[in-house]
Amino acid sequence: MEQRNRVYLDHAATTPMDGRVVEAVLRYMQTTWGNPSSIYYEGREARKALDACRRTVAELLGAKPNEIVFTSGGSESDNAAIRGVAFAAARRGRHLITSAIEHHAVLHAVEQLEREGFEATYLPVDAQGFVSPEDLRKALRPDTTLVSVMYANNEVGTVEPLPELVRVVKEFDRHIAFHTDAVQAAGVLDVDVEALGVDLLSVTAHKFYGPKGVGALYVRSRTPFVGQVLGGSQERNRRAGTENVAGVVGLTEALRLACEERERRNAHVRALRDYLWQELPRRLDGVRVTGALDPEKRLPGNFSCCIERVEGEAVLIQLDLNGISASSGSACTTGSLEPSHVLTAMGIPADLARGSLRISIGKDNTRADIDRLLEVLPRVVTKLRALAPAAG
């Protein structure tokens, strides 16, 4: 199928760059290409652009400019937050808390710290993917130095009760740092760091129609933190390396537009999501919605489900052949299909979890796109079920 006729429904994975962002990035690539650390004219112009972006991003996040660290994306921001706080606060304690459904950028960083002598507690979630404030309260210890719980889950779209979780931690010990992976939330939910109460927050541009390879980490003033990328004094000694000025410009413009247009974008994708949510179970049997069952407690463009008696990867391949891009919560590793750690943590049986499907709707999708999915998906599933060997 030709590219222009395809239906893209995987915006949680990445988003196409907004044309206005492309223009901003190209303009800076062509005219402001100096090294921001240089003292001559080209460097000063690049520094001026970088400082302006830092002020804008800080304002959009409700932060101070000196609390913003520009990075290469969400994975680096998550890694830097977790390792940066863990080592900076290691004299006070070596216990970390996170949830069982975090992105692997968080989970793998915590697991690596465990191998380096730290202890970790992985909070369970309920059947809809929510972390319990009471479970968090019970997990806190005198030697806890960091809690990391994501704002919204990338697979099932569940939005965690973040301010309540932060309150539990700060009531126990205000010196414990609270980090949130807001990669899926930025540009969609309110990411005011003061309202949330968090000490560190990660974002990446390509989730809100900006360029890949650039992100930001908010680090509240006086939060214990040591840089993890060494080699220079950039970003106030918190992240070495010549700054990606054009990328930062793209991140800033994309975040500005996303915040400015958030209400309209959310209303649009929510209407399409709700239509899909209502119609798919009517047209296809064996559909089980995953994540928060209250539409107001999940990302507005997220619809995730498990489909009985099919493998998610097979569904995705057939959708792709029919010109539709979507995603599954399963990951194909070493030739075998393993259920998503998120769905497993939510108590979904492995055989059902292997039939997971994630539809993440974007600002440029239309009702016709959803109608196309509703036409193709039931046909694809019926075909795959007919080809499957009979049980027993």
N, C-alpha and C positions, 0 to 999 in steps of 0.2 A: 504494500500500500504506500502511496506517495506520502512524503513527510507532511505536506500541508493538510492532508485529510485525516491525520491521526488525532486521537483524543488523549490528552495528557492528564492523568489523574493521580500523579505521584508527587505532589508539591511538598509533602513532608520530607522527601528525599532531597529534592532541590527544586528551585524555581527558575524560570527563564528570566533573564535580566530585563528589567523595565527599560524601555527605550530612552526615557529621560535619564536614567542612571548611566546607560551606555554613552550618551552624549557627554555627560559630566566627566566620566572616566577618560574618554578619548581626548577631551579638551586638556585635561591635566597631563596625560601621557605625552601630548605634543608640545605643551608650553611650560610645564612646571616639573621638569625631570631631574632637577638637581638633588644632591645629597643634603638632607636637612641638617646634617652635622657640620657642613662646610660654612665658612664665614663669609665667602664672597656672594655676589648677587644671586646666582642661581640657587645656592644653598639657602640663602635668606628667604627667597620666594617660596621654596619648598617648605621651609620651617613655618612660614606664615600660613600656608595652606593647612599644614598639619595641626598647628595650634588652633586654627579656626574650626577644624573638624572636631578636635578634642572638646572644645567648648560646646559645640552643637550636640555631640553625642552625650556629653555630661548633662546638658539641659534636658534632653529627651529622656534620660534615665533618672532624673532627679538627683544627680550627683554633682560633685565638684570636678573641674577639669583635671586636677592632679590625681584623681582617683581612677582615671581611665587609662588602661594599658592596651595598646593595639597589638594584636597577635595574628597568627596565620589562619585562625578559624576556631571553631567550637572545640575540637579535640585538644588543641594546644591550650585554649583557655581553661578547659576542665582540668587537664593535667597540671597546668601551672597553679591553679587554685588549690588543688588537693595536695600536691607535693610541696608547693610553696609554703602553705600553712603548716603542714605536718612537720617539716624540718625546722621551721622557724620557732614552733612551739614545743619542740621535742623535749626540752628540759622540764616543761611543766607536766607533760603527759604524752603517751603514745597510743591513745585509744581513739579510733575514728568510728563514725556511724554513717551509714548510707542505707539506701533501700535496695531491695532485691530486683527492682525493675529499672534501674538506672541504665542510661546508655553505656556502652562498653568503654567509652572514653573516660567515664568515671569508674566503672567497676574494675577495669584492668589496671587503672592507676592505683586503686585501693589494694587490689590483689598484689601488685608489685611491692607496695609498701609493707604488706604482711610478710613478704619474703625478705624484707630488709629490717625486720624486727618490730614492726608496729602490730597492734591488735585492731581488729575490725568487727563491728556488729552489723549484720545485714537485716534491716527491718523487713518483716513480712508485709504483704498487702492483702486487702480483702478481695472478694470475687470481682469487684469492679475496678481494682487497681489503686485504691486509696490507702495511704499510709495513716495509721491510727496515731493521734497525738498521745494516747495512753501508752502505746507500745514504745514510742519514742521516749516518753518520760521514764519508763522502766529501764531503758537501755543506757541512759545517761549515767556516767561515773565521775568520780573526782578527777580522774586522769583523762577524761574526754577533752580533746582540743578542737575537733572539727566535726560538724555534721553537714552532709551533702545530700539534699533531696531535690529532685528535679521539679520544675514548676509545672510542666505538662509533659505527659509521656508521648514519645515519638511514635509508638505503635498503635496504642488504643486511644490516645487523645485525652485521657483522664487528667483533669486539672487538680493538683494537690491543694489542700487547705494551708497554703504556705504561711500566711501571717500567724495562724494558730500554732503551727509547728515551730515557727521562730519564737513565739511567745513562751512556749514550753521550755525551750532551750535557754532563753535569756533569764527566765525565772529561776532556773536551776543554777546557772552560772553565766553571767554576762560576758565573761572572757572567752567562752566557747565561740569559735567562728562558725557562721552558718553560710554555706555556699549553695547556690542553686544553679542548675543547668537550665537556662532559659532559652536555649537554642530554638525550640519549637514555639515558645511563647512570644518572643520579641516580635513586635509589629502586629500581633494579634490580641494579646492581653495587655493589661496595664503593667508596665515594668518599672514603675517608680520605686526605686530602692528604699526610700524612706517609708513609703506605705507598706512595702513588703517586710521591711526590717532586716533584710539580709546584709551580710558583710561582704560577700563576693557573688558575682553574677556573670554568667558566660553567655555571649551571643555570637552568631556568625552571619555574615552578610547574605550568603546564598540561599538562606531560608526565607528571606523577605525581599526577593527580586533584586538582589545585589550580586556582585562578583564573587566567585569562589576564591579561596585562598586568603581571606582576610576576615578577622573577627575582632572582638574586644572583650576585655575582662575588667569588670568593676571591682576595685579593691578599696573598701572603706578605710579612711585614714586611721592610722594606729593599729590596723589589723596586722598581726605577725605574718610576715611574708618574705621569702627569699626567692630571687629569680632563678629560673630553671634553664634558661638559655643564656649562656655566658659568652663573653667576647667583646663587649663594648658597654658604654654607659647609657645607651638609648633607653627611652621610656623610664627615666629616673632610676636607672640601674635595675629595673625589674624585668627587662626583656631585651637582650642584646640583638643587634642586627639592624642594618639600614632599613628604615621604615618604608613600607610600600605605600607611598603617598597617593598614587592614583587609586589603588585599591581602597585605601582609607576614605578617599573622597567618594568612591562608589558606595561603601558601607554607610557613610553619613547621609548621602542623598537618599539611598534606599530606605534607611530607618526614618528619616524625616518624612518621606512620602507615606510610608506605612503608618506612622503615627497620625499624620494629618488626615489620611483617608481611611483610617481603621474602622470607624463606624459603618461607613458605606460598604467597604469590602466585606466586613463580617456579616452584615445583613444579607449580602448577595450570596456568599458561600453557605451561610446557615440555611437559607431557603432551599438551595440545591441539595444540601446534605439531608435536610428533613424530608424532602421529596423522595430521595433515594431510600432513606430509612423506612418510609411509609410503603413504598412501592415494591421494593425487592422481595420482602417476605410474602407478598401477595402473588408474585410471579414465580417464586422458586421456593420449594419446600426445603426444610433442613437448614435454615439460616439462623445462626445464633449470634446476636450482637455481643461484642466484647467491649469492655471499658465501661465508663459511667453510663448508666441507663437514663439519667437525667440529662437531656441535651444541653442544659445550661452549665453543666459541670464537666464538659469536655470541649476540646477545641472546635470552633464552629464549622470548620471545613473537614473534620475527621469523621469518617464512617469506617468502622472496623468490625469484622465478623468472622466466624468460623462456619464453613459450609460442610455439612456432613457428607461422608462417603466420597470425598475427592481429596487429592493432594493439591495443596496451594500452588506449588511450582508448576504443575501441569495446567492449572487454570491460568496462571500468568502467561505461560507460553502460548496458549490458545488465544488469550486476549490480545497478546502482542501480534499474533498472526492476523488478527482481525482489526489491527490498527489502534488498539487501546493499551496505554501504559498504566500499570497499577503496581502494587507491591504486596508482599506476603510477610507475615511475621516469622516465617520459618527461614532458616539459613541452610544452604546445602554445603555440607562439610564432609570431606573425605568420601564423597560418593554416596553418603546417606543423608536423608532428610531429617534434621533434628528440629523438634518443636522450639519455638521462641522461648527464651528464658522469662520474658515478660508474661506470656500466657501460662507457662508452667507455674510461675509464682502466684498467679491468680487462681490456681487450682483447676485449670482446664485440662481434661484428660489428653494425653499425648496424641491419640488417634484423631481426636477432634481438632486439636491445635495444629496438626499438619495441614488442615484445610483452611488455614487463616487467609484472610484477604483484607488489605487496607486500601481504602479509597480516600485520597486527600485532595480536596477540591481547591482550586485557585481562583484568583480574582478575574481571570479571563475566561473561565469555563462558562458554558451556557446550558440552558435547559436541554438543548438538542444533544449536548455531550452526554448528559445523564440518561436521556432517552436512548441514546445509542448503546450505552452500557446495559441498560435494562433490556434491550433487545438481544444483545449478544451473550451476556453472561448466563442467563437461564439455558440458552441453546448449548453453550459450551459445557456447562455442568451436566446437562442431560446426556450429552454425547460421551463425556468421560465416565459417567456412572454406568452407561451401557457397555463400555469397553472393559470396566473393572471386573476381575474374577468374582464369582458369586461367593458369598460368605459361607464358611464351613466346608 
